[in-house]
Amino acid sequence: MNEQDKRTTSSLRPVLIVGAGPTGMTAAMELSRLGVPVRIVDKLLSPSTTSRALAVQTRTLELFEQRGLIQEILRIGNKGTAVTIYGDGKRLGKVHLEEIKSRYNFIILIPQSETERILREQLVRQDVEIEHGTEMIAFAQSESSAQPGQGGVKAVLRNREGELEELEAAYLISAEGSHSLVRRTLNLQFQGKSIDQNYALADLHLDGDLPDDELLLFTSAHGFMAVFPMGDRHFRFMATDPDHHANDEPTLEKLQNLYDQNSHIPARLRDMTWSSRFRINSRMLHTLRERRIFFGGDAAHIHSPAGGQGMNTGIQDMIDLSWKLAMVWHCKAAPELLNTYEEERLPIIRSIVSRTEAATDALNSDSMIVHQLITLLTPVFLNTHLVQQLSTGMLSEVAVNYRKSSLSQTYHIHGNLQAGDRMPDMDVLRWNLDSLSDTQPRKMRLYEIIDPSCFTLLVAGGESTTDLPATWKEQLGPWHGFLKLQRIAPASTQPEAKMQFDSAFGSSQSLFLVRPDSYLGFVGNQNALPALTEWLGRWFSPTAS
């Protein structure tokens, strides 16, 4: 890339983020900490105070830890260690969340308003102001907006005083929610269906013999009910409501009746904080990009709250997009890198929408045959180790991978890890190959080594030295400063530690290039360095620093 290209780059203009929910705030947090100026606007006059989404899943907790947000979430949230399913007055089975392959082998139950507060306070620390009461009322893209350093998005903003502003942005991220103006203006189809059932929802206190650390699901001939503990006997309550045409908010008496119909465990509901009725829509976009406009969160996908995936998926959409957008914005990556956002996230979204839709249809079915099958088969399936691993992996989202992405390249390996996989967290010995003074091995967790602001090249196994071969240094030279170089080895000589390490990385020397979102971009053996530099040259500028 020549100097003229750099002078005309779109990096002089901000990224406009429309919507200041968890999705939009995550985008603003990521882009701003990666050096990209942002404008984040929201038409609401002030932050929402309702709880809505409740579950923060394992994969989101891992990503939040690397960004300094985990302590407050763990302090406020309530840990859910299992999901227990009841039917016909008996326990059908339990999903044991300790099976999750992470130090965060649980679900954190925390009101969305608190998750948003934590993100909002982080934006304040990063000097990003959310412009509440500001609405985007029109936008247009220039014809050349697909070219690097050219074009952009012009938007008209109206603030709370009614004043208009014309803003020229490099890119636009639609995080506006399910009623996205951007999506409707572009006439993009939000395909899917509305689920017929009506649901009652409430936050309340519950006195009874229900555990404080288990998410409880009840299925019966009357419908479906979920009771999630939020701590101090405070619970989120959701149940199929046969009053399809009722417009009033469910009363405590109504909710007590629904509870008694669905649960065999005696309990008294009291001190309701709020309640509402809602319908489930299951819809998604089949594109996440329209030239310089990107979609994420509820603007791109909405589905059943079964599994607590919605907010987490939106947050992870933005974790995937933001590092790529930042690199292109800084002219450190080819514009084609942005195509991999849709390529990687659409299959994940499609899978979540189809799974939650199928689960909701089954649990809400009024067919006696379906209900009997659930009652009979659930204990059988949940009693197998494989099903426990699969269900916890999907629920926690640690099973998400991008192996089929064009950005993922695997070159003859001996361990289980492949390009596109989430990097697991474990204790290792680490040598810092970038430092002349820090030459002693240190016992560290992998997630302490991985840098969420750049790529990390791990040299695993082989000779435990503090240096690389001279030929390796020469070949990696054009990307010096773009990569952090670290050598890792088993944390100890104990057989268990070596077995865990070798299972993931193999026993011979191999290369593992970790992306800023802690997924693997390139994996290969010690002979793969030419293939790695070719991969780097395809996607990223060799002058990156």
N, C-alpha and C positions, 0 to 999 in steps of 0.2 A: 504494500500500500504506500503510495507516494505522499509527499508532504501536502500537495494540493488537496488530496482526498481527506487528509486529516484536518485541514483548515476548514473544509466545507462540511465536516461531519455533523450529523444531527445531534451530537453530544452537547451542543450549545443550548439545546432546548430540553425542557423537562418531560418526564412521562406523566401524563394525566391519568389519575386513578379515580374512577367514578364509583363511589360507594365506600363507606367506612365501617363495614362489618369486619369480622375476622379475616375474610379473604382479602379485602382491600387494604386493611392495616398490615397484613403480612407482606403484601407486595410493597407497600411503602417502607416498611421496616427493612426488608431485604435490599431493595434498590438503593435506599439512602445510605445504608451502611457500606454498600459497594461503590459509593461515590457518584450515584446518579441522582440529579435533582428531581424532585417529584412535586406535583400538586395533587392533593387528595381532597375531594369534595364530597359532601353528602347533603342531600336536600333536607334531612331531618334537622330541626333546630338544635337538638342536643342528643347525646348518646342514648340509646335504648336502655331501659331498666328492666325489661322482661328477661326471663331466664332462657327460654327457647331451648337451643341445643344444650346438652348436659355432659356428654361423654368426651373426654380427651383421651384418645387412644395412644397405645405404646409408641407407635412410629412418630406421632406428633410430639410426644414427650421427649423422645430422643433428639429430635430436631430443635425443640425449644431449649434443651439443656445446652446444646452447642451455641445457642444465641443468648444465654444468660437469663432465661426466663423460668427455669424449672423450680427454683426454690419457693417462689411465691405460689406457684400452682400447687406444689405438694403441701405447702402450709395450709392453704385454704380448702383444697379439695378433699373429698372422701374417697378412700381406696375401695374399689370393688375387686374382690379376688376370685369371684366365680359367677357364673350365670346358671341359675337353677330353674328347671322347667317342671311345672306341675300340670297334671291333667286327671280328671275324674277322681279328684280327692286324694291323689297320691303323687309322690315325687317320681317323675319319669326319668330324670337324668340331670347331670351337672357338667358344665364346661369348666374345667379347672384352668384358670388363667395363669397359674404358676408354670404351665407348660410353655408359655410364651418365651421365645429365645431372646431375652433381653433383661437387663437389670430392672427395667420397668415392666415386670410381669404382672400387671394389673391394669385396670381402667380407673382413671381419675374422674369422679363425678363432681362437677363444678358448674354453677350457673354460667350461661354464655355471657351474661353481663359482667361477670368477674373476669372471664377470659379476655373479654374486650378491654376491660380496665387495665389489665396487665399489659396488653399490647399497646394501648393508648399511652401508658406511662413510659413504655420503651420508646415510643415515637417522640415524646417530649425530651427524653434524654438524647435523642438523635437530632433534635432541633427541627422536627417535622410537625407542622401545624395542620390539624384537620380543620377544614373550612366548612363548619356546620352551617346549615341554612343557605348553602350555595348549590344551585341546581344547574346541570348542563341541559340546555334547552335545544341545542342544535349542534351539528358537527358535519365535517366534510373532509375527505381525504384527497390529496393532490394526486394527479395521474401517475407521477413518477415515484410514488411512495414505496414501491417494492425495491427500489435501488438504494444501496448503502450511501448514507450521507446526503440523500436527496429526499424531497417530499416530506410528508408529515401529516398531521391531523390538525385542522382548525376547528376550534370549539367555541361556542358562545355560552358563557356562564352568567347566571343571574343570582346575585347575592340576596341576603335577607332584607336589604333595603330596596330591592327591586332594581338595583343598578346592573347594567350589562357590561360584560368584559369579553373581548375577543382574545382567545389564547391560541398560540401556535405551539403544539406539542410534537415531540418526536414520535411518540407512540401513545396509544390510549388503551387502558385496561378497564373492561367492563366488569365491575364487581358489585353491580347494583341490586342483585337479587333476582327473584323469579320474574319480576315485571320489567326487565331490562329495556330501557328506551333504545339503547344501541342495537340490541338484537331485533327489536320490532321495527326500527327504522330501516335496518338492512334487510328486512323481510326474511330472516333466517327461521326455518321451521323448528319449533320446539316440540319435537315429536314424542308421543307417548300416550298416556291415558290417565283419566281420573278414576280413582278407586271408589266404588259405590258407597262403602260404609261411612258412617259418621262416627267421630271419636270425641270422647270427653277427656280433657286434660286439666291437671291441677297440680299445684304444689301445696302440701299440707303436712300436718303431723299425724302420726299413726301409732297407737298404743296396741301392742300385741307381740306375739312371739315370732317376730320377723327379724332376721339378722341385719346388722348394720353394714355388712361388707359383701352382700350378695345381691345381684340383680335378679329379680324374680319375675318369671313369665308364667302366666296361667292360660291354659286353653281349655275350653269347655263348650258344651252345646249352646251356651249363651253368647259365645264370642271369645275375644282375646283381651287379656289385661296384663299390664306391666307395672311393677312397683320397684322403683329405683331409690336406694338410700343416698341421701345427701348429707348425712351426719346429724347427730343430736335428735334422732327420731323424726327428722324432717325428710319427706319422701316426694319424689315425682310420681304421679299417678296418671296412667293412661289406660283407657278401656274402650272397647267397641260400645257405641251408644245406639240403642235401637230407635231413639227419637230423631229420625233422619231430618225432620223438617223443623225442629226446634231452633229458634234463633237466640233464646236467652242463654245466659251463662249457667252451667250446671251448678246446682246447689249442693251443699254438703250432704244433705239427706239423699239426693239423687246419687251422688258418688258412693255413699255408704251402701245403698241398695245394689249398685253395680259391683262393688267389692264383695258383698255377701253372696251374690249370684255366682261369682267366678272362683272364689277362694274357699277352701275348707279350713283355713287357719283363722280362728277368731281374732278380730281386731276392731278397734274403734278409731274412726277418722275424726280429726278435730283441727281447729285453728288453721283453716284454709287461707293461704296467702292470695291466691288468684286462681281463676278457672276459666276455661274457654272450650268451645267446640271447634273442630277442624275437620277438613277432608284431606285425603292424601292424593297428591298428583305425582305421577311417575313419568318424568319427561327428561329429554336431553338433547343438546345440540349435536349435530354430526360433523361439525367443524368447530375448532376453537380459535381460528384465526381468519381475519378478513384483511389481508395486507398488513397495515400497521395497527390493527385493532385486535386485541386478544380478549378472550372470555374465560372466566373462572368462577368457581363457587356456584351459588344458586342461579346466576345468570346463564350458566352452562348446563347445569344438571340439578334436578330436584327428585326426591324419591322418598320412600317410606323411611320413618325414623328408626325402623328395626335395625339393630346393630350399631346405632349411633355413628354412622359413617359420614353424614353430610358435611358438617363443619370441618372435620378432619380432612376430607377430600379437597375442600376448597383451599384450606391452608397449604396442603401439599401441592395443589396445582400451582400456587404462587412460588413455593420453594423451587419447583422445577423450572418455572418460567424465568424467575428473576435473575438468576446467575447468568443465564444465557442472554437475556436482554441486556444486562449490564456489560457483558463482554462485547456484544455487537455495538452497543452504544459507545463504548470506549475504543472502538475500532481494533479490538484484540481478537476478534473472531469473525469468520465468514458469516454473511447474513443468512446463509442456508442453515446455520445452527438453530435459528428460530423455528424452522419447520419441525424440529424434533420435539417441540413442546406438544403439539397436537399428536404427533406420532406416538409419543410415550404416554400421554395422559388419557387419550380417548379410549384405548382398550381397558384401562383401569376403571374409568367412569362407566363404560358399557357393562363391565362385569358387576360392579356394585349395584347399578340400577336393576339389572336382571335378577341378581340374587335377592335383593331386598323385596322386589316385586313378587318373586316366587314365594318367599317366606311369608309375606303379608297375605297373599292369596290363600295359602294353605292354612294359616292360623285363623283367618277370618271366614273360612269356608263354612257354610251351613249344611254341607253334605255329611251325613252320619258316617259314610264310608271313609271319607277323608279324615274325619276326626278319629275314627277307630284305628286307621293306619298310623296316624301320628302317635296315638297312645301306645300302640303295639311296637312300632319300629324305633321310636326315640330311645328307649332304654337299651336296645340292641346296638344301635350305632354309637351312642355316646359312651358305651362301655369298651370301645376299642381305642388303643393308643394312637393309631393312624388318624382316626376321625378327630380325636382330641387335638392332635398336632395341626391338622388341616383347619379345623374350626377356629382355633386360637390364632393361627397365622393369618387367616383372612380377617377375623374380627379386629385384631390389633393392627393390621395393615403392615406388619413386618414381612409378610409374604409377597408384597408388591415387588415386581422386578421389571426391568426394561431390557431383557435379553434380546428381544426381537427388534430393538431400536437400531437404526442405521448408525447411531452414535456409539454403539456397543461393539467391541471387537475382542474376541477371544482367540489366542494364538497358542495352542498346544500347552495344556496345563496338567498338573498332577494332583491338585487339591480339588475340593468341591466348588470353590468359588468361580463364577464366570462373570464376564463383562455384563453389566446391567443389573447385577445383584446388589442388594443392600449390603454394605459392609457391616459384618457383625461386630459387636463390641466384646472385647476380652482383654485380660491382662497380658502384656507382652514386655519383653526387654526391648528398649529402643535406643539406637545410636543416631544422633543428629548429624547427617552428612553435610549439612549446610554450614556447620559451625566449626571453627578451628579451636575454640576454647572449650566447648561443651562436648568433650570426647569420651566421657565415661557413660556406660550403659545405665539407663534408668528404667525402673519398673513403672509402666504407665498403662492406662487404659487406651485402647485404640481411639476412642472418641475424644480423648485428650490430645492425641497426636494429629488427627485429621483437622485441617483448617477449613472452616466453612466459607472462607473468602477467596480461596484459590484451589489449585489442584495439589494433591499430595501424592508423590510417587514413593510407594513402599517397596523396598527390596527385602523380600522375605526369604529366610533360610540361607544356606551357604555359609561362607566364612564371615564370622562376626567381627568385621573390621570397621574402622571409622572412615574409610576412604573407598572410592570407587575406582575401577580401572581407568587409566588415562583415556582410552578410546571411548569409554562411556561418557566421560566428561566432555570430550570433544563433540560427540554426536548430540548431546543434550544442551550444548552451549547456546544455540540460538534461542532456547527457552529458559535460560537462566533467569531466575526471578519470577518466572511464571509457575514453576514447580517448586514445592518444598520436598527435599530429598531426605528420606528416613530409612534406616535399616531396622528390621524387627526380627525377633527370635522368640522362642517359647519363654514364658515368664520364669520358669524354673526347670530344673532337671527332673522333676517328678514325672513319672509316666503319664499321669492324667493331663498335666499341662502340655506335654509334648504331643500327646494324642489329639487334644483339642486343636492345637496349632496346626499340626500336620494335616488333620482332616480338612481344615479350611484352606490352607496355603500350600500344602504339599511339603515333602521333605527336602526337595532340592531347590536351588536358588530360582526365584521367580519374581516377576514384576507385576505390581498392582497399582494402577493409576486411579486414585479416588477423586471423584468430582466434588465440587463444593457442597452438593447436597448429600454427600456420603454414599452415593452409589458408584459402582465401578464402571469406568469408561473403557479401560483397556486392561486385559489380563494376558500374560504370556510368560514363557519360561525364560531362562537367562540368554537364550539366543534370539529373543524377540525384539531387541533394541531397535534394529532397523525398521521393523514393522511399527513399533511405537512412534518413532520419529516421523514415519510416513503418515501415521494417523494424526499426529499433532499438526503436521504441515497441511493436512487436508482441511482441518477445522479451525486452526488458530494461527494468528500471525506470529512468525518467528521472531519478530522484534518486540513481542510482548514483554513487559517488565512490571 
